Amino acid sequence: MPAPQTPYEAVLHAARDVAKLGCALDAEMLGTALLGSVYSIAEEDRDTAVRGFVGDFLSATTRRRTASATTIREVFAVLVPDAEGSATVRRGAQAPAWTAQLGRVRPTGCYAYGDVYGDQTSYLVTFAYDDVDEGGPEHAVVALVDHNIGIAKDLYVGSSAERILEQVRQMCDDDELTWFREEDPGRLRDEVIRHLEITDGLSELPAEGSLATDRALAGARLALLPAATTPPLTEPPTVDSTGLVRDFLASPEAARFSLERVHADDELASLHFCLSLILDHAASLPDPDPLRWSPAVAGLFLLDWVHRRAVLDMDDAAMLPRVTRAWSAYATRRRDLPEAAAEQTDHVVEEMIPEFARLYATGEKRSAATAAVAQLISEGVDPNDAEAIDAWIEANRHRLEDGGV
């Protein structure tokens, strides 16, 4: 049998048995998996790419009359209703009875759960068809939002809503570092769609999970939820950095790590520099709250960000792990997290210190700009003195041209 000649022929071939499926949900799961291939390879806005593909597919297959062709056209039109031509797709003469149930679902529950640190929140919505026999079982859409990188990191559509919900409830009941609650449908919709739009624009998708294959169906389901009744926050809350630092230095956590005894000028400068790095790192995150601290945030800070963005001298490098451990304890207390959260964070940070020291010694994660500033400082040049930098560049022009600096 000759290979399909166009992407549309390839889709028709892959969907050749769609009309033989037993219910609408099975067909929608097949349709979203097929569109996931388009989503995953798109080089620009992925959601727009899928919408454009569906519009082109519907145009290219207008005259197809087989049961499989007319059925997959209906499935795509329901999954991507804003694609050109979706509104004019009609039921085929040979279409299975269950096509009348495509997209005919209602939300039956909205929930959210996540870790107490605030690193990730999962949103779960259950849906039921108007006609269970033809439509299929009650099912669930689960979206994982990662607040440290600001994207929807994964999506999943599961065909057993009751089982999924029970597993989530049990997991949260068994782990004091997780929480579970019912969620406002409008807030859930806005949060997931807002983060999905960022994910849609990524040049590279998260490596694992079912985000691509389930994106179209999850998006269609989320669009059925009502809009939020209150507008989302457009600006992050203002952080009183001076007040926060003052409170930290007077805290029992600072005293536990002997930071209140730092008086020598060089040590005091390092202490305040290290605190400024923690605040600057928090400001660089999608959720810029310096008290939203966790093992994951500490890892991003100690093992990545600080090496790329800061130039540390030996006093700073000696001070930073100590300040980080104290800040970890301070932040978890301020947020009233369980004692287990404080213990886990401190344990993880302590385990990171040898790797932090190694990265500091090797400089392997330094950015080019950070490495250049470090070079200036090592040669006694003040990086804030423009005239001194110009003089250094002139004196080392031959090294720069030869790539030796």
C-alpha positions as CSV (number, residue, x, y, z in Angstrom):
1,M,0.0,0.0,0.0
2,P,1.5,3.4,-1.0
3,A,2.4,5.8,1.8
4,P,0.0,8.8,2.4
5,Q,1.1,11.7,0.2
6,T,-0.1,14.6,2.4
7,P,-0.4,15.3,6.1
8,Y,-4.2,15.2,5.6
9,E,-4.0,11.7,4.0
10,A,-1.8,10.6,6.9
11,V,-4.5,11.8,9.4
12,L,-7.3,10.0,7.4
13,H,-5.2,6.9,7.4
14,A,-4.5,7.0,11.1
15,A,-8.3,7.7,11.8
16,R,-9.5,4.9,9.4
17,D,-11.2,3.0,12.3
18,V,-12.6,6.0,14.1
19,A,-16.2,5.2,13.2
20,K,-15.8,1.8,14.8
21,L,-15.0,3.1,18.2
22,G,-17.5,2.6,21.0
23,C,-18.2,6.1,22.3
24,A,-17.6,9.8,21.8
25,L,-14.8,10.0,24.4
26,D,-12.7,7.3,22.6
27,A,-13.1,9.3,19.4
28,E,-12.1,12.6,21.1
29,M,-9.1,10.9,22.7
30,L,-8.0,9.7,19.2
31,G,-8.6,13.1,17.7
32,T,-6.6,14.9,20.4
33,A,-3.7,12.4,20.0
34,L,-3.6,13.1,16.2
35,L,-3.6,16.8,16.8
36,G,-0.9,16.4,19.4
37,S,1.5,15.5,16.6
38,V,0.9,18.9,15.0
39,Y,1.2,20.7,18.4
40,S,4.5,19.0,19.3
41,I,6.3,19.9,16.0
42,A,5.0,23.4,15.6
43,E,7.9,26.0,15.5
44,E,5.7,29.0,16.4
45,D,2.6,29.5,18.5
46,R,1.4,25.9,18.9
47,D,-2.2,26.5,19.5
48,T,-2.4,28.7,16.4
49,A,-0.6,26.0,14.5
50,V,-3.2,23.4,15.5
51,R,-6.1,25.7,14.7
52,G,-4.6,26.4,11.3
53,F,-4.0,22.7,10.6
54,V,-7.6,21.8,11.5
55,G,-8.9,24.6,9.2
56,D,-6.8,23.4,6.3
57,F,-7.8,19.7,7.0
58,L,-11.5,20.5,6.9
59,S,-11.0,22.4,3.7
60,A,-9.0,19.6,2.1
61,T,-11.4,16.9,3.1
62,T,-14.7,18.6,2.3
63,R,-15.6,16.1,-0.4
64,R,-14.7,13.0,1.6
65,R,-17.8,10.9,2.3
66,T,-16.5,7.8,4.0
67,A,-17.7,7.2,7.6
68,S,-14.2,7.6,9.0
69,A,-13.5,10.8,7.1
70,T,-16.8,12.5,8.1
71,T,-16.4,11.3,11.7
72,I,-12.9,12.6,12.2
73,R,-14.0,15.9,10.6
74,E,-16.7,16.1,13.3
75,V,-14.2,15.2,16.0
76,F,-11.7,17.9,14.9
77,A,-14.5,20.5,14.6
78,V,-15.6,19.8,18.2
79,L,-12.0,19.8,19.6
80,V,-11.0,23.1,17.8
81,P,-14.3,25.0,17.3
82,D,-12.6,28.2,16.4
83,A,-10.8,26.7,13.4
84,E,-11.9,28.0,10.1
85,G,-14.7,25.8,8.8
86,S,-15.5,24.1,12.1
87,A,-18.9,25.7,12.4
88,T,-20.1,24.4,9.1
89,V,-19.1,20.7,9.6
90,R,-22.2,18.5,9.5
91,R,-22.9,15.0,10.6
92,G,-22.1,12.4,8.0
93,A,-24.8,10.0,6.7
94,Q,-22.8,7.0,8.0
95,A,-21.7,8.6,11.3
96,P,-22.0,6.4,14.4
97,A,-24.8,7.4,16.8
98,W,-22.3,8.6,19.4
99,T,-21.2,11.5,17.3
100,A,-24.2,13.4,18.6
101,Q,-22.5,13.3,22.0
102,L,-19.1,14.8,20.9
103,G,-18.3,17.7,23.2
104,R,-21.7,17.3,25.0
105,V,-20.3,17.3,28.5
106,R,-20.8,19.3,31.7
107,P,-18.3,19.9,34.5
108,T,-19.2,18.0,37.6
109,G,-16.4,19.1,40.0
110,C,-13.4,21.4,40.2
111,Y,-10.5,20.9,42.5
112,A,-6.9,22.0,43.1
113,Y,-4.0,20.3,45.0
114,G,-0.3,20.9,45.4
115,D,2.7,21.1,47.6
116,V,2.7,23.4,50.7
117,Y,5.8,25.2,49.4
118,G,3.9,26.6,46.4
119,D,6.2,25.1,43.7
120,Q,3.4,23.3,41.8
121,T,-0.4,23.3,41.7
122,S,-2.5,20.7,39.9
123,Y,-6.0,21.5,38.8
124,L,-8.5,18.8,38.3
125,V,-11.9,19.0,36.6
126,T,-14.3,16.2,36.2
127,F,-16.8,16.0,33.3
128,A,-19.8,13.9,32.4
129,Y,-21.6,13.4,29.1
130,D,-25.3,14.1,28.7
131,D,-25.7,10.5,27.5
132,V,-23.2,8.2,29.3
133,D,-24.0,5.2,27.1
134,E,-23.1,7.0,23.8
135,G,-20.8,9.7,25.2
136,G,-18.6,7.6,27.6
137,P,-17.6,7.6,31.2
138,E,-17.2,10.5,33.5
139,H,-13.6,11.7,32.9
140,A,-11.1,14.1,34.3
141,V,-8.8,16.8,33.0
142,V,-5.7,17.4,35.2
143,A,-3.3,20.3,34.5
144,L,0.0,20.7,36.3
145,V,1.2,24.3,36.7
146,D,4.8,24.9,37.7
147,H,5.1,28.2,39.5
148,N,8.9,28.2,39.4
149,I,9.0,28.3,35.6
150,G,5.6,29.8,35.0
151,I,4.1,27.2,32.6
152,A,1.6,24.5,32.4
153,K,4.1,21.6,32.7
154,D,1.7,18.7,31.9
155,L,-1.8,17.9,30.9
156,Y,-3.7,14.6,31.3
157,V,-7.2,13.4,30.3
158,G,-8.2,10.3,32.2
159,S,-11.2,8.2,31.5
160,S,-12.0,7.3,35.1
161,A,-12.8,10.5,37.0
162,E,-13.8,8.7,40.2
163,R,-10.6,6.7,40.4
164,I,-8.4,9.6,39.7
165,L,-10.1,11.8,42.2
166,E,-9.9,9.2,44.9
167,Q,-6.2,8.6,44.2
168,V,-5.5,12.3,44.5
169,R,-7.5,12.6,47.8
170,Q,-5.7,9.7,49.3
171,M,-2.3,11.0,48.2
172,C,-3.0,14.4,49.9
173,D,-4.4,12.7,53.0
174,D,-1.3,10.7,53.4
175,D,1.2,13.5,52.9
176,E,1.3,16.5,55.3
177,L,3.3,18.4,52.7
178,T,0.4,18.5,50.2
179,W,-3.0,20.1,50.3
180,F,-6.3,19.6,48.5
181,R,-9.4,21.8,48.1
182,E,-12.4,22.4,45.9
183,E,-11.7,25.2,43.5
184,D,-13.7,28.0,41.9
185,P,-14.3,27.0,38.2
186,G,-13.6,30.5,36.9
187,R,-10.3,30.8,38.8
188,L,-9.3,27.3,37.7
189,R,-10.0,28.1,34.0
190,D,-8.1,31.4,34.1
191,E,-5.1,29.9,35.9
192,V,-4.7,26.9,33.6
193,I,-5.4,28.8,30.3
194,R,-3.0,31.6,31.3
195,H,-0.2,29.2,31.9
196,L,-1.1,27.1,28.8
197,E,-0.8,30.1,26.6
198,I,2.8,30.5,27.8
199,T,3.5,26.8,27.2
200,D,2.0,27.1,23.7
201,G,4.7,29.6,22.9
202,L,7.7,27.5,24.0
203,S,10.2,26.5,21.5
204,E,10.7,23.2,23.3
205,L,8.0,21.4,25.3
206,P,8.6,19.6,28.6
207,A,10.1,16.2,27.8
208,E,7.7,14.0,29.7
209,G,4.0,13.7,30.1
210,S,1.0,13.8,27.8
211,L,0.8,17.6,27.3
212,A,1.0,17.5,23.5
213,T,-1.4,14.5,23.0
214,D,-4.1,15.8,25.3
215,R,-3.8,19.5,24.7
216,A,-6.7,19.9,22.2
217,L,-9.2,17.9,24.3
218,A,-8.1,19.6,27.6
219,G,-8.5,23.0,26.0
220,A,-11.9,22.2,24.6
221,R,-13.0,21.0,28.0
222,L,-11.6,24.0,30.0
223,A,-13.4,26.4,27.6
224,L,-16.7,25.0,28.9
225,L,-16.0,26.4,32.4
226,P,-17.4,29.8,33.3
227,A,-15.2,32.9,33.3
228,A,-13.8,34.1,36.6
229,T,-16.1,36.5,38.5
230,T,-13.1,38.5,39.8
231,P,-10.3,39.9,37.6
232,P,-6.9,38.3,38.0
233,L,-4.1,40.2,39.6
234,T,-2.0,42.0,37.0
235,E,0.7,43.2,39.2
236,P,2.6,41.2,41.9
237,P,2.3,42.4,45.4
238,T,5.0,45.0,46.4
239,V,7.7,43.6,48.6
240,D,9.2,45.8,51.4
241,S,12.7,44.5,51.0
242,T,14.2,46.7,53.7
243,G,11.6,45.7,56.2
244,L,11.9,42.0,55.3
245,V,15.7,42.1,55.7
246,R,15.4,43.9,59.0
247,D,12.8,41.3,60.3
248,F,15.0,38.4,59.1
249,L,18.1,39.8,60.8
250,A,16.2,40.1,64.1
251,S,14.7,36.6,63.7
252,P,15.5,33.5,65.8
253,E,16.6,31.8,62.5
254,A,19.3,34.4,61.9
255,A,20.4,33.9,65.5
256,R,20.5,30.1,65.1
257,F,23.1,30.5,62.3
258,S,25.0,33.3,64.3
259,L,24.2,35.9,61.7
260,E,23.3,38.5,64.4
261,R,27.0,38.3,65.5
262,V,28.3,39.5,62.1
263,H,30.0,42.8,62.7
264,A,33.2,43.0,60.8
265,D,32.9,45.2,57.7
266,D,33.8,42.5,55.2
267,E,31.5,39.9,56.7
268,L,28.7,42.4,57.1
269,A,29.0,43.4,53.4
270,S,28.9,39.7,52.4
271,L,25.8,39.1,54.6
272,H,23.8,42.0,53.0
273,F,25.1,41.0,49.5
274,C,23.9,37.4,50.0
275,L,20.5,38.7,51.2
276,S,20.2,40.9,48.2
277,L,20.9,37.9,46.0
278,I,18.0,36.0,47.6
279,L,15.7,38.9,46.9
280,D,16.9,39.4,43.4
281,H,16.4,35.7,42.6
282,A,12.9,35.8,43.9
283,A,12.2,38.8,41.7
284,S,13.3,36.8,38.7
285,L,10.7,34.1,39.3
286,P,7.2,34.1,37.8
287,D,5.9,34.3,41.3
288,P,8.2,36.9,42.8
289,D,7.6,36.3,46.5
290,P,10.9,35.9,48.5
291,L,9.1,34.0,51.2
292,R,7.9,31.3,48.7
293,W,10.9,29.2,49.5
294,S,11.3,25.4,49.0
295,P,13.9,22.8,48.2
296,A,13.3,23.4,44.5
297,V,13.7,27.1,44.7
298,A,16.8,26.7,46.9
299,G,18.2,24.4,44.2
300,L,17.5,26.9,41.4
301,F,19.2,29.6,43.5
302,L,22.3,27.8,44.9
303,L,23.1,25.5,42.0
304,D,22.2,27.6,39.0
305,W,21.0,31.3,39.2
306,V,23.7,32.6,41.6
307,H,26.5,31.2,39.4
308,R,25.1,32.7,36.2
309,R,24.1,36.0,37.6
310,A,26.5,37.0,40.5
311,V,30.2,37.4,41.1
312,L,31.1,36.0,44.5
313,D,34.3,36.6,46.3
314,M,35.5,34.0,48.8
315,D,33.8,35.7,51.7
316,D,30.5,35.7,49.8
317,A,30.9,32.1,48.9
318,A,31.5,31.2,52.5
319,M,28.6,33.2,53.7
320,L,25.9,32.3,51.2
321,P,25.2,28.7,52.3
322,R,24.8,29.9,55.9
323,V,22.4,32.7,54.9
324,T,20.5,30.3,52.6
325,R,19.9,27.8,55.4
326,A,18.8,30.6,57.8
327,W,16.5,32.1,55.1
328,S,15.0,28.6,54.5
329,A,14.0,28.3,58.1
330,Y,12.8,31.9,58.3
331,A,10.6,31.7,55.2
332,T,8.9,28.4,56.3
333,R,8.1,29.8,59.7
334,R,6.8,33.1,58.2
335,R,4.5,31.0,56.0
336,D,3.4,28.8,58.9
337,L,4.4,25.6,57.0
338,P,4.6,22.3,58.8
339,E,7.8,21.5,60.8
340,A,8.4,18.7,58.3
341,A,8.7,21.3,55.5
342,A,11.4,23.2,57.4
343,E,13.3,20.0,58.2
344,Q,13.1,18.8,54.6
345,T,14.2,22.1,53.1
346,D,17.2,22.5,55.5
347,H,18.2,18.9,54.8
348,V,18.1,19.4,51.0
349,V,20.0,22.8,51.3
350,E,22.7,21.2,53.4
351,E,23.2,18.4,50.9
352,M,23.5,21.1,48.1
353,I,26.4,22.9,49.7
354,P,29.3,20.7,48.4
355,E,27.9,21.0,44.9
356,F,27.6,24.8,45.3
357,A,31.2,24.9,46.4
358,R,32.3,22.9,43.4
359,L,30.4,25.1,41.0
360,Y,31.9,28.2,42.6
361,A,35.4,26.7,42.3
362,T,35.1,25.6,38.7
363,G,33.0,28.5,37.4
364,E,31.5,26.2,34.9
365,K,28.0,27.8,35.1
366,R,29.2,31.4,34.8
367,S,27.7,33.4,32.0
368,A,30.0,35.2,29.7
369,A,29.1,38.5,31.3
370,T,29.6,37.2,34.8
371,A,32.9,35.7,33.9
372,A,34.0,39.0,32.4
373,V,33.2,40.9,35.6
374,A,35.0,38.2,37.7
375,Q,38.0,38.7,35.5
376,L,38.0,42.5,36.0
377,I,37.7,42.1,39.8
378,S,40.5,39.5,39.9
379,E,42.8,42.0,38.2
380,G,41.8,44.8,40.6
381,V,39.4,46.7,38.3
382,D,36.3,48.2,39.8
383,P,33.4,47.1,37.5
384,N,31.5,50.2,38.4
385,D,34.3,52.5,37.2
386,A,33.8,53.2,33.5
387,E,37.1,54.9,33.1
388,A,39.0,52.0,34.8
389,I,37.2,49.5,32.5
390,D,38.1,51.5,29.4
391,A,41.7,51.6,30.5
392,W,41.7,47.9,31.2
393,I,40.2,47.2,27.7
394,E,42.9,49.3,26.1
395,A,45.7,47.7,28.0
396,N,44.4,44.2,27.2
397,R,43.2,44.8,23.6
398,H,45.6,42.2,22.2
399,R,44.3,39.5,24.7
400,L,40.7,40.3,23.8
401,E,41.4,40.1,20.0
402,D,43.2,36.8,20.5
403,G,40.4,35.4,22.6
404,G,42.6,35.0,25.6
405,V,40.3,36.9,28.0
